[in-house]
Amino acid sequence: MVRRIKKIMKLFRSRELLAPTGRVPEAIRRSLLAKYHNKCAGNVPGYPCDYSVVDALEVDHILPRSIRCCHKKFNLQILCSNCHTLKTKKYDIPLIRRHKSGLVEDYHIKRHLRLFL
């Protein structure tokens, strides 16, 4: 977990824009589905999930793509559509707003990552 946080923090601190446009490549999506055994990671705090319908599984960026991040495997997880929506509304959007206003610091990013790793 600590190594993943360090890798993602390195991406966050990078000066170049790393966020690619478009979808996560199909090869990476398939390897993530295999890693998570075609089940939702279900790690949204306070919302347990055991949903495993493969058609409703989505690739989620642990640290949002709009905050200088990219399609690297260590920043991706599989969530069902319900968990993905909950995580985005409750955790990602406030972090993105804080980032856009220039108030986000390493402390906020690390706290966000520890919730989902």
Stockholm file with secondary structure:
# STOCKHOLM 1.0

chainA/1-117         MVRRIKKIMKLFRSRELLAPTGRVPEAIRRSLLAKYHNKCAGNVPGYPCDYSVVDALEVDHILPRSIRCCHKKFNLQILCSNCHTLKTKKYDIPLIRRHKSGLVEDYHIKRHLRLFL
#=GR chainA/1-117 SS CHHHHHHHHHHHHCSSCCCCSSCCCHHHHHHHHHHTTTSCCCCSTTCCCCCCCGGGEEEEESSCTTTTCCCCGGGEEEEEHHHHHHHIIIIIHHHHHHHHTTCCCHHHHHHHHHHHC
#=GC SS_cons         CHHHHHHHHHHHHCSSCCCCSSCCCHHHHHHHHHHTTTSCCCCSTTCCCCCCCGGGEEEEESSCTTTTCCCCGGGEEEEEHHHHHHHIIIIIHHHHHHHHTTCCCHHHHHHHHHHHC
//
